[in-house]
Amino acid sequence: MFDVTPFVFGGVAAVCAEMVTFPIDTVKTRLQLQGQAKDKRWVQVKYTGTLNCLASMVREEGVRAVYKGLSPALLRQSLYGTLKFGLYYTAKEVVAKRYEDGGTRQESGLTNLGCGVFAGSVSSAIATPTDVIKVRMQAKATDGLGGLYTVACDIYTTEGVKGLWRGVCPTAQRAALVAGVQLPVYDWTKAKLCGGPSALMQDGMWCHFFSSMVAGFSAALASNPVDVIRTRLMVQRRLSKHGGDKGAAIYTSAIHCGLHTIRTEGVTALFKGFVPSFARMGPWNVIFFVVYEKLKALRPKIFIRSYFSEKKK
């Protein structure tokens, strides 16, 4: 029988993590957008850092500003988180069974990397529309349009179906990098800390915490350049349809965006928002994996209760 628990547990854990860390994600988006030459709204470097950006937003726009885009973000995690972690652990089980049949069962870093890249790219491509809506709401590009449904309808009406999948390539690439680094690094770190006869600690919350922090830092470092590019693509493509300088050229591809960013702002611009990215990804990973491991631990208890309740009937 097909096991759906990795999908369910992954989705629930991802939503919990997103709710807690979302304000930091909004700060990251604002920092990644500022200093551009192609979008007059973001030419000025307004924010000097993570705390300055957060304080300025709360002071000038109110506390609700840091939660703009929360609804599409939770919807995104319901899709993306459920699919990514479900596909990853399901793919690992499929590969492990093949090794077992051959008598050489093992779990290599290459296997984990392949499963992570596959799960991340597929799930993010499917959930891209919710990501586009989230980024535009965070960047104040949808002011006056309302909530998730209204913004989605506006994008579809003015830009077509392609508008909802704007930036899908760098989004999938970023997700492949995050999943391809985050999940294998977590499993590898956890195995090193808790596995084998020379284990440094027991398989518990502290082990999950340290493994999550290492995984979060690695994923943030690897994915930040692509994250900057996809954020700018998702927001700036709207200029050709609404307001702004209609004569200004827009980014035609991820490569164009990346090269233009390096040429006009320097290589370091690709790492804009790294601090809030890690500041979010670290706690996000901790919350996710702790919730995920707790749900896994509860699964036998849930199964036993349901089994005995069925027998009583």
C-alpha positions as CSV (number, residue, x, y, z in Angstrom):
1,M,0.0,0.0,0.0
2,F,1.3,3.5,-0.9
3,D,2.4,5.4,2.1
4,V,1.1,9.0,2.1
5,T,2.4,9.9,5.5
6,P,5.6,11.6,4.2
7,F,3.4,13.9,2.1
8,V,1.0,14.7,4.9
9,F,3.7,15.2,7.6
10,G,5.8,17.3,5.2
11,G,2.9,19.6,4.3
12,V,1.8,20.1,8.0
13,A,5.4,20.7,9.1
14,A,6.1,23.2,6.2
15,V,3.0,25.2,7.0
16,C,3.9,25.5,10.7
17,A,7.4,26.6,9.8
18,E,6.2,29.2,7.2
19,M,3.7,30.8,9.7
20,V,6.5,31.5,12.2
21,T,9.2,32.7,9.9
22,F,7.2,34.6,7.2
23,P,8.1,38.2,8.3
24,I,11.8,37.4,7.7
25,D,10.9,36.2,4.2
26,T,9.2,39.5,3.5
27,V,12.4,41.4,4.6
28,K,14.5,39.2,2.4
29,T,12.3,40.0,-0.6
30,R,12.5,43.7,-0.1
31,L,16.3,43.6,0.3
32,Q,16.7,41.5,-2.8
33,L,14.7,44.0,-4.9
34,Q,16.3,47.3,-3.9
35,G,19.2,48.9,-5.9
36,Q,18.0,47.8,-9.4
37,A,18.5,50.0,-12.4
38,K,15.5,48.6,-14.4
39,D,12.7,49.2,-11.9
40,K,12.4,52.9,-10.7
41,R,10.4,51.7,-7.6
42,W,13.6,49.9,-6.4
43,V,16.4,52.1,-7.6
44,Q,16.9,53.6,-4.2
45,V,18.8,51.5,-1.6
46,K,16.4,52.3,1.2
47,Y,17.3,49.6,3.7
48,T,20.7,49.1,5.2
49,G,20.2,45.7,6.6
50,T,17.7,43.1,8.0
51,L,16.8,44.8,11.3
52,N,16.6,48.3,9.6
53,C,14.3,46.9,6.9
54,L,12.0,45.2,9.5
55,A,11.9,48.3,11.7
56,S,11.3,50.6,8.7
57,M,8.4,48.5,7.4
58,V,6.7,48.3,10.8
59,R,7.2,52.1,11.4
60,E,6.1,53.2,7.9
61,E,3.5,50.6,6.8
62,G,2.4,48.9,10.1
63,V,2.8,45.4,11.5
64,R,0.5,44.0,8.9
65,A,3.0,44.9,6.1
66,V,5.4,42.1,7.2
67,Y,2.6,39.6,6.8
68,K,1.6,40.6,3.3
69,G,1.5,37.6,1.1
70,L,1.0,35.1,4.0
71,S,-2.1,33.5,2.4
72,P,-0.4,32.5,-0.9
73,A,2.7,31.5,1.2
74,L,0.7,29.0,3.2
75,L,-1.0,27.7,0.1
76,R,2.4,27.4,-1.5
77,Q,3.7,25.3,1.4
78,S,0.6,23.2,1.3
79,L,1.5,22.3,-2.2
80,Y,5.2,22.7,-2.3
81,G,6.0,21.3,1.1
82,T,3.7,18.4,0.8
83,L,5.1,17.4,-2.6
84,K,8.7,18.1,-1.9
85,F,9.2,16.2,1.3
86,G,6.8,13.5,0.2
87,L,8.5,12.9,-3.1
88,Y,12.0,13.0,-1.5
89,Y,11.3,10.4,1.2
90,T,9.2,8.3,-1.1
91,A,12.0,8.3,-3.8
92,K,14.6,7.4,-1.1
93,E,12.4,4.4,-0.1
94,V,12.1,3.3,-3.7
95,V,15.9,3.4,-4.3
96,A,16.5,1.7,-0.9
97,K,14.2,-1.2,-1.9
98,R,16.1,-1.7,-5.1
99,Y,19.4,-1.9,-3.3
100,E,17.8,-4.3,-0.8
101,D,16.7,-6.6,-3.6
102,G,20.2,-6.6,-4.9
103,G,21.7,-7.5,-1.5
104,T,23.7,-4.2,-1.3
105,R,21.3,-1.9,0.5
106,Q,23.0,1.5,1.2
107,E,22.1,5.1,1.3
108,S,24.7,7.3,-0.4
109,G,25.0,11.1,-0.6
110,L,24.6,10.9,-4.4
111,T,21.3,9.1,-4.0
112,N,20.0,11.7,-1.5
113,L,21.2,14.5,-3.8
114,G,19.3,13.1,-6.8
115,C,16.2,12.5,-4.8
116,G,16.4,16.1,-3.4
117,V,16.9,17.7,-6.7
118,F,14.0,15.7,-8.3
119,A,11.6,16.5,-5.4
120,G,12.5,20.2,-5.2
121,S,12.3,21.0,-8.9
122,V,9.1,19.2,-9.6
123,S,7.2,20.5,-6.6
124,S,8.3,24.1,-7.0
125,A,7.4,24.2,-10.7
126,I,3.8,23.1,-9.8
127,A,3.6,25.7,-7.0
128,T,5.1,28.6,-8.9
129,P,1.8,30.6,-9.3
130,T,1.5,30.9,-5.5
131,D,5.1,32.0,-5.3
132,V,4.5,34.8,-7.9
133,I,1.5,36.1,-6.0
134,K,3.4,36.0,-2.7
135,V,6.4,37.9,-4.0
136,R,4.3,40.6,-5.6
137,M,2.2,41.1,-2.5
138,Q,5.4,41.3,-0.4
139,A,6.8,43.9,-2.8
140,K,3.7,46.1,-2.7
141,A,3.1,45.4,-6.4
142,T,-0.5,44.5,-5.8
143,D,-1.7,47.4,-3.6
144,G,-5.4,48.0,-4.1
145,L,-6.1,44.6,-5.7
146,G,-7.1,42.7,-2.6
147,G,-6.2,39.2,-1.5
148,L,-4.9,36.0,-3.1
149,Y,-7.8,35.3,-5.4
150,T,-8.1,38.8,-6.7
151,V,-4.4,39.1,-7.4
152,A,-4.4,35.7,-9.1
153,C,-7.3,36.8,-11.4
154,D,-5.5,40.1,-12.1
155,I,-2.3,38.4,-13.2
156,Y,-4.3,35.9,-15.3
157,T,-6.3,38.7,-17.0
158,T,-3.5,41.0,-17.7
159,E,-0.6,38.6,-18.4
160,G,-2.3,35.3,-19.2
161,V,-1.4,31.8,-17.8
162,K,2.3,32.5,-18.5
163,G,2.2,35.4,-16.0
164,L,1.3,32.9,-13.2
165,W,4.4,30.9,-14.0
166,R,6.7,33.9,-14.4
167,G,10.2,32.9,-13.3
168,V,9.4,29.2,-13.2
169,C,12.9,28.2,-14.4
170,P,14.9,30.0,-11.7
171,T,12.3,29.0,-9.2
172,A,12.7,25.3,-10.1
173,Q,16.5,25.8,-10.1
174,R,16.5,27.4,-6.7
175,A,14.2,24.7,-5.2
176,A,16.4,22.0,-6.7
177,L,19.4,23.7,-5.1
178,V,17.6,24.1,-1.7
179,A,16.3,20.5,-1.7
180,G,19.4,19.1,-3.2
181,V,21.5,20.6,-0.4
182,Q,19.1,21.0,2.5
183,L,17.7,17.4,2.7
184,P,20.9,15.5,2.1
185,V,22.9,17.7,4.4
186,Y,20.3,17.3,7.1
187,D,20.4,13.5,6.7
188,W,24.2,13.4,6.5
189,T,24.7,15.7,9.6
190,K,22.1,13.7,11.6
191,A,23.8,10.5,10.7
192,K,27.2,11.8,11.7
193,L,25.9,13.2,15.0
194,C,23.6,10.4,16.0
195,G,24.6,7.3,14.0
196,G,27.2,4.6,14.5
197,P,29.0,3.4,17.6
198,S,30.8,6.8,18.1
199,A,27.6,8.9,18.1
200,L,28.1,12.4,19.5
201,M,24.5,12.7,20.8
202,Q,21.3,10.8,21.0
203,D,18.7,11.0,18.2
204,G,16.5,13.7,19.8
205,M,15.6,17.4,19.6
206,W,19.1,18.7,19.9
207,C,20.4,16.4,17.2
208,H,17.5,17.6,14.9
209,F,18.3,21.2,15.9
210,F,22.0,21.2,15.0
211,S,21.3,19.2,11.8
212,S,18.6,21.7,10.8
213,M,20.9,24.7,11.3
214,V,23.7,23.2,9.2
215,A,21.2,22.2,6.5
216,G,19.7,25.7,6.6
217,F,23.0,27.5,6.2
218,S,24.2,25.3,3.4
219,A,20.9,25.7,1.5
220,A,20.8,29.5,1.9
221,L,24.4,29.9,0.7
222,A,23.9,27.7,-2.4
223,S,20.5,29.1,-3.4
224,N,20.8,32.9,-2.8
225,P,22.0,34.0,-6.2
226,V,19.2,32.2,-8.0
227,D,16.7,33.4,-5.4
228,V,17.6,37.1,-6.1
229,I,17.2,36.5,-9.9
230,R,13.8,34.8,-9.6
231,T,12.5,37.4,-7.2
232,R,13.4,40.2,-9.6
233,L,11.9,38.3,-12.5
234,M,8.6,37.7,-10.8
235,V,8.1,41.4,-9.9
236,Q,9.6,43.3,-12.9
237,R,7.7,41.4,-15.6
238,R,4.6,43.2,-14.5
239,L,6.0,46.6,-15.7
240,S,5.2,45.8,-19.3
241,K,1.5,45.7,-18.4
242,H,0.9,48.1,-15.5
243,G,2.2,51.7,-14.9
244,G,5.8,52.3,-14.4
245,D,8.1,53.2,-17.3
246,K,6.6,51.2,-20.1
247,G,9.6,52.0,-22.3
248,A,12.0,50.5,-19.9
249,A,13.4,47.1,-20.9
250,I,12.4,44.2,-18.7
251,Y,14.4,41.1,-18.0
252,T,14.0,38.6,-20.8
253,S,15.5,35.6,-19.0
254,A,17.2,34.5,-15.8
255,I,20.6,34.8,-17.5
256,H,19.8,38.3,-18.7
257,C,18.7,39.3,-15.2
258,G,21.8,37.7,-13.6
259,L,24.3,39.3,-16.0
260,H,22.6,42.7,-15.7
261,T,22.6,42.5,-11.9
262,I,26.3,41.7,-11.8
263,R,27.2,44.4,-14.4
264,T,25.3,47.2,-12.7
265,E,25.5,46.2,-9.0
266,G,28.4,43.8,-8.7
267,V,28.7,40.1,-7.8
268,T,27.7,40.8,-4.2
269,A,24.3,41.9,-5.4
270,L,23.5,38.2,-6.0
271,F,23.9,37.7,-2.2
272,K,21.5,40.4,-1.2
273,G,19.2,39.2,1.5
274,F,21.5,36.4,2.5
275,V,21.3,37.3,6.2
276,P,17.5,37.2,6.4
277,S,17.5,34.2,4.1
278,F,19.6,32.2,6.5
279,A,17.9,33.9,9.5
280,R,14.7,32.5,8.1
281,M,16.0,29.2,6.7
282,G,17.7,28.2,9.9
283,P,14.6,28.5,12.2
284,W,12.4,27.3,9.3
285,N,14.4,24.1,9.1
286,V,14.5,23.6,12.8
287,I,10.7,24.0,13.1
288,F,10.0,21.9,10.1
289,F,12.3,18.9,11.0
290,V,11.3,19.0,14.7
291,V,7.6,19.0,13.8
292,Y,8.2,16.3,11.1
293,E,10.1,14.1,13.5
294,K,7.5,14.5,16.1
295,L,4.8,13.5,13.7
296,K,6.8,10.5,12.6
297,A,7.1,9.5,16.3
298,L,3.4,9.8,16.8
299,R,2.5,7.7,13.7
300,P,2.8,4.3,15.5
301,K,0.6,5.6,18.3
302,I,-2.0,6.8,15.9
303,F,-1.9,3.5,14.0
304,I,-2.3,1.5,17.3
305,R,-5.3,3.6,18.4
306,S,-7.0,3.3,15.0
307,Y,-6.3,-0.5,15.0
308,F,-7.9,-1.1,18.4
309,S,-10.8,1.2,17.7
310,E,-11.5,-0.8,14.6
311,K,-11.3,-4.1,16.6
312,K,-13.8,-2.8,19.1
313,K,-16.3,-2.1,16.4
